Amino acid sequence: MTGDQLRLAGIQLFGERGWQSALATHLGIDRTQIWRYVTTDKVPGPVAAAVECWLKSGPPTASD
């Protein structure tokens, strides 16, 4: 997964506003790390796998 694919997936899952924060919260990481993944185009495998899973099954809920 590229940084741009991560950005597009985040927007699809969580909406245009606040997608980085929502994605980071559900991954259990800091929001600035999402920014790094997008800008450096280096998305770790586990992050890509989680996002791809959410794209297939629907976004995680607050209780997930």
PDBQT receptor file of N, H, CA, C and O in Angstrom, charges set to zero:
ATOM      1  N   MET A   1       0.853  -1.181   0.000  1.00  0.00    +0.000 N 
ATOM      2  CA  MET A   1       0.000   0.000   0.000  1.00  0.00    +0.000 C 
ATOM      3  C   MET A   1       0.894   1.238   0.000  1.00  0.00    +0.000 C 
ATOM      4  O   MET A   1       1.839   1.342   0.781  1.00  0.00    +0.000 OA
ATOM      5  N   THR A   2       0.574   2.162  -0.886  1.00  0.00    +0.000 N 
ATOM      6  H   THR A   2      -0.194   2.077  -1.520  1.00  0.00    +0.000 HD
ATOM      7  CA  THR A   2       1.327   3.411  -0.947  1.00  0.00    +0.000 C 
ATOM      8  C   THR A   2       0.727   4.428   0.024  1.00  0.00    +0.000 C 
ATOM      9  O   THR A   2      -0.357   4.229   0.573  1.00  0.00    +0.000 OA
ATOM     10  N   GLY A   3       1.448   5.499   0.213  1.00  0.00    +0.000 N 
ATOM     11  H   GLY A   3       2.328   5.661  -0.233  1.00  0.00    +0.000 HD
ATOM     12  CA  GLY A   3       0.941   6.571   1.065  1.00  0.00    +0.000 C 
ATOM     13  C   GLY A   3      -0.345   7.162   0.524  1.00  0.00    +0.000 C 
ATOM     14  O   GLY A   3      -1.258   7.475   1.288  1.00  0.00    +0.000 OA
ATOM     15  N   ASP A   4      -0.424   7.317  -0.796  1.00  0.00    +0.000 N 
ATOM     16  H   ASP A   4       0.317   7.063  -1.417  1.00  0.00    +0.000 HD
ATOM     17  CA  ASP A   4      -1.635   7.867  -1.398  1.00  0.00    +0.000 C 
ATOM     18  C   ASP A   4      -2.809   6.912  -1.251  1.00  0.00    +0.000 C 
ATOM     19  O   ASP A   4      -3.937   7.350  -1.029  1.00  0.00    +0.000 OA
ATOM     20  N   GLN A   5      -2.558   5.615  -1.371  1.00  0.00    +0.000 N 
ATOM     21  H   GLN A   5      -1.641   5.259  -1.551  1.00  0.00    +0.000 HD
ATOM     22  CA  GLN A   5      -3.616   4.631  -1.169  1.00  0.00    +0.000 C 
ATOM     23  C   GLN A   5      -4.107   4.662   0.275  1.00  0.00    +0.000 C 
ATOM     24  O   GLN A   5      -5.302   4.520   0.531  1.00  0.00    +0.000 OA
ATOM     25  N   LEU A   6      -3.183   4.846   1.219  1.00  0.00    +0.000 N 
ATOM     26  H   LEU A   6      -2.212   4.961   1.011  1.00  0.00    +0.000 HD
ATOM     27  CA  LEU A   6      -3.571   4.955   2.622  1.00  0.00    +0.000 C 
ATOM     28  C   LEU A   6      -4.445   6.185   2.837  1.00  0.00    +0.000 C 
ATOM     29  O   LEU A   6      -5.450   6.117   3.545  1.00  0.00    +0.000 OA
ATOM     30  N   ARG A   7      -4.075   7.293   2.238  1.00  0.00    +0.000 N 
ATOM     31  H   ARG A   7      -3.259   7.349   1.662  1.00  0.00    +0.000 HD
ATOM     32  CA  ARG A   7      -4.862   8.526   2.370  1.00  0.00    +0.000 C 
ATOM     33  C   ARG A   7      -6.269   8.325   1.816  1.00  0.00    +0.000 C 
ATOM     34  O   ARG A   7      -7.249   8.690   2.464  1.00  0.00    +0.000 OA
ATOM     35  N   LEU A   8      -6.372   7.747   0.624  1.00  0.00    +0.000 N 
ATOM     36  H   LEU A   8      -5.576   7.450   0.097  1.00  0.00    +0.000 HD
ATOM     37  CA  LEU A   8      -7.673   7.519   0.009  1.00  0.00    +0.000 C 
ATOM     38  C   LEU A   8      -8.520   6.546   0.832  1.00  0.00    +0.000 C 
ATOM     39  O   LEU A   8      -9.726   6.739   0.982  1.00  0.00    +0.000 OA
ATOM     40  N   ALA A   9      -7.885   5.507   1.360  1.00  0.00    +0.000 N 
ATOM     41  H   ALA A   9      -6.905   5.350   1.239  1.00  0.00    +0.000 HD
ATOM     42  CA  ALA A   9      -8.610   4.542   2.196  1.00  0.00    +0.000 C 
ATOM     43  C   ALA A   9      -9.089   5.202   3.493  1.00  0.00    +0.000 C 
ATOM     44  O   ALA A   9     -10.213   4.968   3.937  1.00  0.00    +0.000 OA
ATOM     45  N   GLY A  10      -8.238   6.018   4.089  1.00  0.00    +0.000 N 
ATOM     46  H   GLY A  10      -7.324   6.208   3.728  1.00  0.00    +0.000 HD
ATOM     47  CA  GLY A  10      -8.634   6.718   5.313  1.00  0.00    +0.000 C 
ATOM     48  C   GLY A  10      -9.821   7.623   5.091  1.00  0.00    +0.000 C 
ATOM     49  O   GLY A  10     -10.718   7.699   5.931  1.00  0.00    +0.000 OA
ATOM     50  N   ILE A  11      -9.832   8.306   3.969  1.00  0.00    +0.000 N 
ATOM     51  H   ILE A  11      -9.103   8.243   3.286  1.00  0.00    +0.000 HD
ATOM     52  CA  ILE A  11     -10.959   9.185   3.640  1.00  0.00    +0.000 C 
ATOM     53  C   ILE A  11     -12.213   8.355   3.392  1.00  0.00    +0.000 C 
ATOM     54  O   ILE A  11     -13.303   8.729   3.825  1.00  0.00    +0.000 OA
ATOM     55  N   GLN A  12     -12.065   7.248   2.709  1.00  0.00    +0.000 N 
ATOM     56  H   GLN A  12     -11.179   6.944   2.357  1.00  0.00    +0.000 HD
ATOM     57  CA  GLN A  12     -13.210   6.380   2.438  1.00  0.00    +0.000 C 
ATOM     58  C   GLN A  12     -13.792   5.819   3.734  1.00  0.00    +0.000 C 
ATOM     59  O   GLN A  12     -15.010   5.734   3.888  1.00  0.00    +0.000 OA
ATOM     60  N   LEU A  13     -12.921   5.438   4.660  1.00  0.00    +0.000 N 
ATOM     61  H   LEU A  13     -11.931   5.507   4.536  1.00  0.00    +0.000 HD
ATOM     62  CA  LEU A  13     -13.376   4.834   5.910  1.00  0.00    +0.000 C 
ATOM     63  C   LEU A  13     -13.934   5.850   6.909  1.00  0.00    +0.000 C 
ATOM     64  O   LEU A  13     -14.935   5.587   7.575  1.00  0.00    +0.000 OA
ATOM     65  N   PHE A  14     -13.284   7.007   7.007  1.00  0.00    +0.000 N 
ATOM     66  H   PHE A  14     -12.471   7.221   6.466  1.00  0.00    +0.000 HD
ATOM     67  CA  PHE A  14     -13.601   7.931   8.094  1.00  0.00    +0.000 C 
ATOM     68  C   PHE A  14     -14.044   9.322   7.653  1.00  0.00    +0.000 C 
ATOM     69  O   PHE A  14     -14.353  10.162   8.499  1.00  0.00    +0.000 OA
ATOM     70  N   GLY A  15     -14.081   9.579   6.367  1.00  0.00    +0.000 N 
ATOM     71  H   GLY A  15     -13.830   8.897   5.680  1.00  0.00    +0.000 HD
ATOM     72  CA  GLY A  15     -14.513  10.876   5.870  1.00  0.00    +0.000 C 
ATOM     73  C   GLY A  15     -13.354  11.839   5.679  1.00  0.00    +0.000 C 
ATOM     74  O   GLY A  15     -12.253  11.642   6.192  1.00  0.00    +0.000 OA
ATOM     75  N   GLU A  16     -13.644  12.886   4.921  1.00  0.00    +0.000 N 
ATOM     76  H   GLU A  16     -14.539  13.046   4.504  1.00  0.00    +0.000 HD
ATOM     77  CA  GLU A  16     -12.622  13.872   4.545  1.00  0.00    +0.000 C 
ATOM     78  C   GLU A  16     -12.013  14.586   5.753  1.00  0.00    +0.000 C 
ATOM     79  O   GLU A  16     -10.804  14.814   5.801  1.00  0.00    +0.000 OA
ATOM     80  N   ARG A  17     -12.843  14.932   6.712  1.00  0.00    +0.000 N 
ATOM     81  H   ARG A  17     -13.825  14.746   6.673  1.00  0.00    +0.000 HD
ATOM     82  CA  ARG A  17     -12.357  15.671   7.878  1.00  0.00    +0.000 C 
ATOM     83  C   ARG A  17     -12.051  14.716   9.032  1.00  0.00    +0.000 C 
ATOM     84  O   ARG A  17     -12.912  13.950   9.467  1.00  0.00    +0.000 OA
ATOM     85  N   GLY A  18     -10.828  14.774   9.513  1.00  0.00    +0.000 N 
ATOM     86  H   GLY A  18     -10.129  15.396   9.160  1.00  0.00    +0.000 HD
ATOM     87  CA  GLY A  18     -10.448  13.999  10.688  1.00  0.00    +0.000 C 
ATOM     88  C   GLY A  18     -10.073  12.555  10.434  1.00  0.00    +0.000 C 
ATOM     89  O   GLY A  18      -9.973  11.768  11.376  1.00  0.00    +0.000 OA
ATOM     90  N   TRP A  19      -9.865  12.192   9.180  1.00  0.00    +0.000 N 
ATOM     91  H   TRP A  19      -9.947  12.831   8.415  1.00  0.00    +0.000 HD
ATOM     92  CA  TRP A  19      -9.569  10.795   8.891  1.00  0.00    +0.000 C 
ATOM     93  C   TRP A  19      -8.249  10.342   9.507  1.00  0.00    +0.000 C 
ATOM     94  O   TRP A  19      -8.137   9.201   9.955  1.00  0.00    +0.000 OA
ATOM     95  N   GLN A  20      -7.239  11.232   9.536  1.00  0.00    +0.000 N 
ATOM     96  H   GLN A  20      -7.330  12.159   9.173  1.00  0.00    +0.000 HD
ATOM     97  CA  GLN A  20      -5.940  10.845  10.101  1.00  0.00    +0.000 C 
ATOM     98  C   GLN A  20      -6.066  10.525  11.589  1.00  0.00    +0.000 C 
ATOM     99  O   GLN A  20      -5.525   9.525  12.060  1.00  0.00    +0.000 OA
ATOM    100  N   SER A  21      -6.769  11.362  12.315  1.00  0.00    +0.000 N 
ATOM    101  H   SER A  21      -7.208  12.174  11.933  1.00  0.00    +0.000 HD
ATOM    102  CA  SER A  21      -6.946  11.129  13.752  1.00  0.00    +0.000 C 
ATOM    103  C   SER A  21      -7.749   9.865  14.008  1.00  0.00    +0.000 C 
ATOM    104  O   SER A  21      -7.399   9.073  14.884  1.00  0.00    +0.000 OA
ATOM    105  N   ALA A  22      -8.827   9.667  13.246  1.00  0.00    +0.000 N 
ATOM    106  H   ALA A  22      -9.111  10.309  12.534  1.00  0.00    +0.000 HD
ATOM    107  CA  ALA A  22      -9.659   8.476  13.436  1.00  0.00    +0.000 C 
ATOM    108  C   ALA A  22      -8.877   7.210  13.108  1.00  0.00    +0.000 C 
ATOM    109  O   ALA A  22      -8.946   6.223  13.841  1.00  0.00    +0.000 OA
ATOM    110  N   LEU A  23      -8.143   7.239  12.018  1.00  0.00    +0.000 N 
ATOM    111  H   LEU A  23      -8.087   8.040  11.422  1.00  0.00    +0.000 HD
ATOM    112  CA  LEU A  23      -7.347   6.072  11.636  1.00  0.00    +0.000 C 
ATOM    113  C   LEU A  23      -6.292   5.770  12.693  1.00  0.00    +0.000 C 
ATOM    114  O   LEU A  23      -6.112   4.619  13.089  1.00  0.00    +0.000 OA
ATOM    115  N   ALA A  24      -5.604   6.794  13.140  1.00  0.00    +0.000 N 
ATOM    116  H   ALA A  24      -5.750   7.730  12.818  1.00  0.00    +0.000 HD
ATOM    117  CA  ALA A  24      -4.577   6.605  14.170  1.00  0.00    +0.000 C 
ATOM    118  C   ALA A  24      -5.177   6.032  15.448  1.00  0.00    +0.000 C 
ATOM    119  O   ALA A  24      -4.596   5.133  16.056  1.00  0.00    +0.000 OA
ATOM    120  N   THR A  25      -6.323   6.539  15.858  1.00  0.00    +0.000 N 
ATOM    121  H   THR A  25      -6.796   7.270  15.364  1.00  0.00    +0.000 HD
ATOM    122  CA  THR A  25      -6.985   6.051  17.072  1.00  0.00    +0.000 C 
ATOM    123  C   THR A  25      -7.288   4.559  16.957  1.00  0.00    +0.000 C 
ATOM    124  O   THR A  25      -7.025   3.793  17.884  1.00  0.00    +0.000 OA
ATOM    125  N   HIS A  26      -7.838   4.153  15.818  1.00  0.00    +0.000 N 
ATOM    126  H   HIS A  26      -8.052   4.775  15.065  1.00  0.00    +0.000 HD
ATOM    127  CA  HIS A  26      -8.201   2.746  15.650  1.00  0.00    +0.000 C 
ATOM    128  C   HIS A  26      -6.990   1.845  15.480  1.00  0.00    +0.000 C 
ATOM    129  O   HIS A  26      -7.068   0.648  15.755  1.00  0.00    +0.000 OA
ATOM    130  N   LEU A  27      -5.879   2.398  15.034  1.00  0.00    +0.000 N 
ATOM    131  H   LEU A  27      -5.816   3.371  14.811  1.00  0.00    +0.000 HD
ATOM    132  CA  LEU A  27      -4.645   1.620  14.938  1.00  0.00    +0.000 C 
ATOM    133  C   LEU A  27      -3.852   1.637  16.242  1.00  0.00    +0.000 C 
ATOM    134  O   LEU A  27      -2.925   0.848  16.421  1.00  0.00    +0.000 OA
ATOM    135  N   GLY A  28      -4.218   2.538  17.152  1.00  0.00    +0.000 N 
ATOM    136  H   GLY A  28      -4.971   3.180  17.007  1.00  0.00    +0.000 HD
ATOM    137  CA  GLY A  28      -3.501   2.639  18.426  1.00  0.00    +0.000 C 
ATOM    138  C   GLY A  28      -2.152   3.316  18.307  1.00  0.00    +0.000 C 
ATOM    139  O   GLY A  28      -1.218   2.996  19.043  1.00  0.00    +0.000 OA
ATOM    140  N   ILE A  29      -2.052   4.265  17.367  1.00  0.00    +0.000 N 
ATOM    141  H   ILE A  29      -2.810   4.525  16.769  1.00  0.00    +0.000 HD
ATOM    142  CA  ILE A  29      -0.797   4.993  17.168  1.00  0.00    +0.000 C 
ATOM    143  C   ILE A  29      -1.075   6.493  17.156  1.00  0.00    +0.000 C 
ATOM    144  O   ILE A  29      -2.230   6.919  17.148  1.00  0.00    +0.000 OA
ATOM    145  N   ASP A  30      -0.016   7.284  17.154  1.00  0.00    +0.000 N 
ATOM    146  H   ASP A  30       0.922   6.938  17.160  1.00  0.00    +0.000 HD
ATOM    147  CA  ASP A  30      -0.135   8.736  17.115  1.00  0.00    +0.000 C 
ATOM    148  C   ASP A  30      -0.497   9.209  15.713  1.00  0.00    +0.000 C 
ATOM    149  O   ASP A  30      -0.067   8.613  14.726  1.00  0.00    +0.000 OA
ATOM    150  N   ARG A  31      -1.282  10.275  15.622  1.00  0.00    +0.000 N 
ATOM    151  H   ARG A  31      -1.631  10.759  16.424  1.00  0.00    +0.000 HD
ATOM    152  CA  ARG A  31      -1.712  10.826  14.336  1.00  0.00    +0.000 C 
ATOM    153  C   ARG A  31      -0.538  11.235  13.456  1.00  0.00    +0.000 C 
ATOM    154  O   ARG A  31      -0.607  11.120  12.232  1.00  0.00    +0.000 OA
ATOM    155  N   THR A  32       0.535  11.710  14.072  1.00  0.00    +0.000 N 
ATOM    156  H   THR A  32       0.590  11.804  15.066  1.00  0.00    +0.000 HD
ATOM    157  CA  THR A  32       1.684  12.137  13.273  1.00  0.00    +0.000 C 
ATOM    158  C   THR A  32       2.319  10.961  12.528  1.00  0.00    +0.000 C 
ATOM    159  O   THR A  32       2.954  11.153  11.491  1.00  0.00    +0.000 OA
ATOM    160  N   GLN A  33       2.151   9.759  13.048  1.00  0.00    +0.000 N 
ATOM    161  H   GLN A  33       1.635   9.603  13.890  1.00  0.00    +0.000 HD
ATOM    162  CA  GLN A  33       2.697   8.595  12.350  1.00  0.00    +0.000 C 
ATOM    163  C   GLN A  33       1.943   8.353  11.046  1.00  0.00    +0.000 C 
ATOM    164  O   GLN A  33       2.544   7.939  10.054  1.00  0.00    +0.000 OA
ATOM    165  N   ILE A  34       0.653   8.602  11.036  1.00  0.00    +0.000 N 
ATOM    166  H   ILE A  34       0.165   8.938  11.842  1.00  0.00    +0.000 HD
ATOM    167  CA  ILE A  34      -0.131   8.482   9.798  1.00  0.00    +0.000 C 
ATOM    168  C   ILE A  34       0.417   9.462   8.764  1.00  0.00    +0.000 C 
ATOM    169  O   ILE A  34       0.599   9.111   7.598  1.00  0.00    +0.000 OA
ATOM    170  N   TRP A  35       0.674  10.681   9.197  1.00  0.00    +0.000 N 
ATOM    171  H   TRP A  35       0.526  10.966  10.144  1.00  0.00    +0.000 HD
ATOM    172  CA  TRP A  35       1.236  11.697   8.301  1.00  0.00    +0.000 C 
ATOM    173  C   TRP A  35       2.559  11.204   7.714  1.00  0.00    +0.000 C 
ATOM    174  O   TRP A  35       2.810  11.376   6.522  1.00  0.00    +0.000 OA
ATOM    175  N   ARG A  36       3.404  10.594   8.546  1.00  0.00    +0.000 N 
ATOM    176  H   ARG A  36       3.200  10.454   9.515  1.00  0.00    +0.000 HD
ATOM    177  CA  ARG A  36       4.692  10.076   8.063  1.00  0.00    +0.000 C 
ATOM    178  C   ARG A  36       4.503   8.991   7.016  1.00  0.00    +0.000 C 
ATOM    179  O   ARG A  36       5.194   8.980   5.996  1.00  0.00    +0.000 OA
ATOM    180  N   TYR A  37       3.564   8.074   7.265  1.00  0.00    +0.000 N 
ATOM    181  H   TYR A  37       3.004   8.083   8.093  1.00  0.00    +0.000 HD
ATOM    182  CA  TYR A  37       3.312   7.005   6.299  1.00  0.00    +0.000 C 
ATOM    183  C   TYR A  37       2.912   7.587   4.945  1.00  0.00    +0.000 C 
ATOM    184  O   TYR A  37       3.372   7.128   3.900  1.00  0.00    +0.000 OA
ATOM    185  N   VAL A  38       2.050   8.600   4.978  1.00  0.00    +0.000 N 
ATOM    186  H   VAL A  38       1.676   8.973   5.828  1.00  0.00    +0.000 HD
ATOM    187  CA  VAL A  38       1.560   9.194   3.736  1.00  0.00    +0.000 C 
ATOM    188  C   VAL A  38       2.666   9.962   3.023  1.00  0.00    +0.000 C 
ATOM    189  O   VAL A  38       2.831   9.824   1.811  1.00  0.00    +0.000 OA
ATOM    190  N   THR A  39       3.420  10.765   3.756  1.00  0.00    +0.000 N 
ATOM    191  H   THR A  39       3.286  10.877   4.741  1.00  0.00    +0.000 HD
ATOM    192  CA  THR A  39       4.420  11.616   3.104  1.00  0.00    +0.000 C 
ATOM    193  C   THR A  39       5.675  10.853   2.672  1.00  0.00    +0.000 C 
ATOM    194  O   THR A  39       6.299  11.215   1.675  1.00  0.00    +0.000 OA
ATOM    195  N   THR A  40       6.046   9.818   3.397  1.00  0.00    +0.000 N 
ATOM    196  H   THR A  40       5.539   9.524   4.207  1.00  0.00    +0.000 HD
ATOM    197  CA  THR A  40       7.239   9.053   3.015  1.00  0.00    +0.000 C 
ATOM    198  C   THR A  40       6.907   7.905   2.073  1.00  0.00    +0.000 C 
ATOM    199  O   THR A  40       7.805   7.279   1.509  1.00  0.00    +0.000 OA
ATOM    200  N   ASP A  41       5.613   7.626   1.902  1.00  0.00    +0.000 N 
ATOM    201  H   ASP A  41       4.883   8.134   2.360  1.00  0.00    +0.000 HD
ATOM    202  CA  ASP A  41       5.148   6.542   1.035  1.00  0.00    +0.000 C 
ATOM    203  C   ASP A  41       5.602   5.183   1.547  1.00  0.00    +0.000 C 
ATOM    204  O   ASP A  41       5.800   4.254   0.764  1.00  0.00    +0.000 OA
ATOM    205  N   LYS A  42       5.769   5.067   2.875  1.00  0.00    +0.000 N 
ATOM    206  H   LYS A  42       5.608   5.822   3.511  1.00  0.00    +0.000 HD
ATOM    207  CA  LYS A  42       6.186   3.805   3.492  1.00  0.00    +0.000 C 
ATOM    208  C   LYS A  42       5.141   3.403   4.528  1.00  0.00    +0.000 C 
ATOM    209  O   LYS A  42       5.151   3.890   5.659  1.00  0.00    +0.000 OA
ATOM    210  N   VAL A  43       4.242   2.512   4.129  1.00  0.00    +0.000 N 
ATOM    211  H   VAL A  43       4.233   2.116   3.211  1.00  0.00    +0.000 HD
ATOM    212  CA  VAL A  43       3.177   2.040   5.005  1.00  0.00    +0.000 C 
ATOM    213  C   VAL A  43       3.550   0.633   5.472  1.00  0.00    +0.000 C 
ATOM    214  O   VAL A  43       3.704  -0.266   4.645  1.00  0.00    +0.000 OA
ATOM    215  N   PRO A  44       3.697   0.427   6.779  1.00  0.00    +0.000 N 
ATOM    216  CA  PRO A  44       4.062  -0.905   7.286  1.00  0.00    +0.000 C 
ATOM    217  C   PRO A  44       2.999  -1.953   6.920  1.00  0.00    +0.000 C 
ATOM    218  O   PRO A  44       1.813  -1.640   6.812  1.00  0.00    +0.000 OA
ATOM    219  N   GLY A  45       3.439  -3.167   6.738  1.00  0.00    +0.000 N 
ATOM    220  H   GLY A  45       4.402  -3.421   6.826  1.00  0.00    +0.000 HD
ATOM    221  CA  GLY A  45       2.537  -4.262   6.378  1.00  0.00    +0.000 C 
ATOM    222  C   GLY A  45       1.344  -4.423   7.307  1.00  0.00    +0.000 C 
ATOM    223  O   GLY A  45       0.221  -4.555   6.822  1.00  0.00    +0.000 OA
ATOM    224  N   PRO A  46       1.541  -4.417   8.639  1.00  0.00    +0.000 N 
ATOM    225  CA  PRO A  46       0.393  -4.582   9.527  1.00  0.00    +0.000 C 
ATOM    226  C   PRO A  46      -0.637  -3.454   9.405  1.00  0.00    +0.000 C 
ATOM    227  O   PRO A  46      -1.838  -3.695   9.529  1.00  0.00    +0.000 OA
ATOM    228  N   VAL A  47      -0.175  -2.237   9.165  1.00  0.00    +0.000 N 
ATOM    229  H   VAL A  47       0.800  -2.041   9.064  1.00  0.00    +0.000 HD
ATOM    230  CA  VAL A  47      -1.092  -1.103   8.971  1.00  0.00    +0.000 C 
ATOM    231  C   VAL A  47      -1.874  -1.303   7.684  1.00  0.00    +0.000 C 
ATOM    232  O   VAL A  47      -3.093  -1.134   7.662  1.00  0.00    +0.000 OA
ATOM    233  N   ALA A  48      -1.181  -1.660   6.618  1.00  0.00    +0.000 N 
ATOM    234  H   ALA A  48      -0.190  -1.797   6.636  1.00  0.00    +0.000 HD
ATOM    235  CA  ALA A  48      -1.844  -1.899   5.334  1.00  0.00    +0.000 C 
ATOM    236  C   ALA A  48      -2.863  -3.029   5.459  1.00  0.00    +0.000 C 
ATOM    237  O   ALA A  48      -3.966  -2.931   4.921  1.00  0.00    +0.000 OA
ATOM    238  N   ALA A  49      -2.501  -4.097   6.162  1.00  0.00    +0.000 N 
ATOM    239  H   ALA A  49      -1.605  -4.177   6.599  1.00  0.00    +0.000 HD
ATOM    240  CA  ALA A  49      -3.407  -5.232   6.317  1.00  0.00    +0.000 C 
ATOM    241  C   ALA A  49      -4.674  -4.832   7.082  1.00  0.00    +0.000 C 
ATOM    242  O   ALA A  49      -5.778  -5.225   6.706  1.00  0.00    +0.000 OA
ATOM    243  N   ALA A  50      -4.512  -4.059   8.144  1.00  0.00    +0.000 N 
ATOM    244  H   ALA A  50      -3.615  -3.739   8.449  1.00  0.00    +0.000 HD
ATOM    245  CA  ALA A  50      -5.677  -3.613   8.921  1.00  0.00    +0.000 C 
ATOM    246  C   ALA A  50      -6.590  -2.742   8.076  1.00  0.00    +0.000 C 
ATOM    247  O   ALA A  50      -7.808  -2.921   8.082  1.00  0.00    +0.000 OA
ATOM    248  N   VAL A  51      -6.010  -1.810   7.359  1.00  0.00    +0.000 N 
ATOM    249  H   VAL A  51      -5.021  -1.665   7.354  1.00  0.00    +0.000 HD
ATOM    250  CA  VAL A  51      -6.806  -0.898   6.534  1.00  0.00    +0.000 C 
ATOM    251  C   VAL A  51      -7.513  -1.668   5.426  1.00  0.00    +0.000 C 
ATOM    252  O   VAL A  51      -8.691  -1.425   5.163  1.00  0.00    +0.000 OA
ATOM    253  N   GLU A  52      -6.818  -2.585   4.777  1.00  0.00    +0.000 N 
ATOM    254  H   GLU A  52      -5.861  -2.782   4.991  1.00  0.00    +0.000 HD
ATOM    255  CA  GLU A  52      -7.444  -3.374   3.716  1.00  0.00    +0.000 C 
ATOM    256  C   GLU A  52      -8.589  -4.226   4.263  1.00  0.00    +0.000 C 
ATOM    257  O   GLU A  52      -9.615  -4.390   3.603  1.00  0.00    +0.000 OA
ATOM    258  N   CYS A  53      -8.416  -4.757   5.452  1.00  0.00    +0.000 N 
ATOM    259  H   CYS A  53      -7.583  -4.624   5.989  1.00  0.00    +0.000 HD
ATOM    260  CA  CYS A  53      -9.475  -5.534   6.097  1.00  0.00    +0.000 C 
ATOM    261  C   CYS A  53     -10.693  -4.648   6.374  1.00  0.00    +0.000 C 
ATOM    262  O   CYS A  53     -11.827  -5.050   6.118  1.00  0.00    +0.000 OA
ATOM    263  N   TRP A  54     -10.455  -3.445   6.895  1.00  0.00    +0.000 N 
ATOM    264  H   TRP A  54      -9.534  -3.118   7.103  1.00  0.00    +0.000 HD
ATOM    265  CA  TRP A  54     -11.561  -2.525   7.177  1.00  0.00    +0.000 C 
ATOM    266  C   TRP A  54     -12.271  -2.098   5.901  1.00  0.00    +0.000 C 
ATOM    267  O   TRP A  54     -13.485  -1.895   5.907  1.00  0.00    +0.000 OA
ATOM    268  N   LEU A  55     -11.532  -1.961   4.811  1.00  0.00    +0.000 N 
ATOM    269  H   LEU A  55     -10.546  -2.126   4.805  1.00  0.00    +0.000 HD
ATOM    270  CA  LEU A  55     -12.169  -1.604   3.546  1.00  0.00    +0.000 C 
ATOM    271  C   LEU A  55     -13.125  -2.701   3.072  1.00  0.00    +0.000 C 
ATOM    272  O   LEU A  55     -14.148  -2.408   2.452  1.00  0.00    +0.000 OA
ATOM    273  N   LYS A  56     -12.794  -3.956   3.362  1.00  0.00    +0.000 N 
ATOM    274  H   LYS A  56     -11.963  -4.193   3.865  1.00  0.00    +0.000 HD
ATOM    275  CA  LYS A  56     -13.640  -5.071   2.957  1.00  0.00    +0.000 C 
ATOM    276  C   LYS A  56     -14.817  -5.280   3.905  1.00  0.00    +0.000 C 
ATOM    277  O   LYS A  56     -15.921  -5.610   3.472  1.00  0.00    +0.000 OA
ATOM    278  N   SER A  57     -14.572  -5.085   5.199  1.00  0.00    +0.000 N 
ATOM    279  H   SER A  57     -13.675  -4.817   5.551  1.00  0.00    +0.000 HD
ATOM    280  CA  SER A  57     -15.603  -5.410   6.191  1.00  0.00    +0.000 C 
ATOM    281  C   SER A  57     -16.355  -4.207   6.735  1.00  0.00    +0.000 C 
ATOM    282  O   SER A  57     -17.347  -4.361   7.447  1.00  0.00    +0.000 OA
ATOM    283  N   GLY A  58     -15.891  -3.025   6.407  1.00  0.00    +0.000 N 
ATOM    284  H   GLY A  58     -15.085  -2.901   5.828  1.00  0.00    +0.000 HD
ATOM    285  CA  GLY A  58     -16.503  -1.807   6.938  1.00  0.00    +0.000 C 
ATOM    286  C   GLY A  58     -15.615  -1.196   8.003  1.00  0.00    +0.000 C 
ATOM    287  O   GLY A  58     -14.792  -1.889   8.601  1.00  0.00    +0.000 OA
ATOM    288  N   PRO A  59     -15.775   0.097   8.243  1.00  0.00    +0.000 N 
ATOM    289  CA  PRO A  59     -14.913   0.768   9.212  1.00  0.00    +0.000 C 
ATOM    290  C   PRO A  59     -15.126   0.239  10.618  1.00  0.00    +0.000 C 
ATOM    291  O   PRO A  59     -16.224  -0.198  10.964  1.00  0.00    +0.000 OA
ATOM    292  N   PRO A  60     -14.086   0.277  11.419  1.00  0.00    +0.000 N 
ATOM    293  CA  PRO A  60     -14.236  -0.164  12.810  1.00  0.00    +0.000 C 
ATOM    294  C   PRO A  60     -15.168   0.782  13.555  1.00  0.00    +0.000 C 
ATOM    295  O   PRO A  60     -15.286   1.961  13.220  1.00  0.00    +0.000 OA
ATOM    296  N   THR A  61     -15.817   0.243  14.559  1.00  0.00    +0.000 N 
ATOM    297  H   THR A  61     -15.721  -0.714  14.831  1.00  0.00    +0.000 HD
ATOM    298  CA  THR A  61     -16.719   1.066  15.375  1.00  0.00    +0.000 C 
ATOM    299  C   THR A  61     -15.992   1.528  16.616  1.00  0.00    +0.000 C 
ATOM    300  O   THR A  61     -14.877   1.084  16.891  1.00  0.00    +0.000 OA
ATOM    301  N   ALA A  62     -16.605   2.404  17.356  1.00  0.00    +0.000 N 
ATOM    302  H   ALA A  62     -17.511   2.765  17.133  1.00  0.00    +0.000 HD
ATOM    303  CA  ALA A  62     -15.990   2.943  18.567  1.00  0.00    +0.000 C 
ATOM    304  C   ALA A  62     -15.683   1.840  19.576  1.00  0.00    +0.000 C 
ATOM    305  O   ALA A  62     -14.759   1.978  20.377  1.00  0.00    +0.000 OA
ATOM    306  N   SER A  63     -16.444   0.752  19.547  1.00  0.00    +0.000 N 
ATOM    307  H   SER A  63     -17.195   0.640  18.897  1.00  0.00    +0.000 HD
ATOM    308  CA  SER A  63     -16.229  -0.321  20.505  1.00  0.00    +0.000 C 
ATOM    309  C   SER A  63     -15.152  -1.310  20.068  1.00  0.00    +0.000 C 
ATOM    310  O   SER A  63     -14.760  -2.179  20.847  1.00  0.00    +0.000 OA
ATOM    311  N   ASP A  64     -14.665  -1.186  18.821  1.00  0.00    +0.000 N 
ATOM    312  H   ASP A  64     -14.983  -0.480  18.189  1.00  0.00    +0.000 HD
ATOM    313  CA  ASP A  64     -13.626  -2.111  18.311  1.00  0.00    +0.000 C 
ATOM    314  C   ASP A  64     -12.280  -1.797  18.907  1.00  0.00    +0.000 C 
ATOM    315  O   ASP A  64     -11.295  -2.467  18.596  1.00  0.00    +0.000 OA
TER     316      ASP A  64
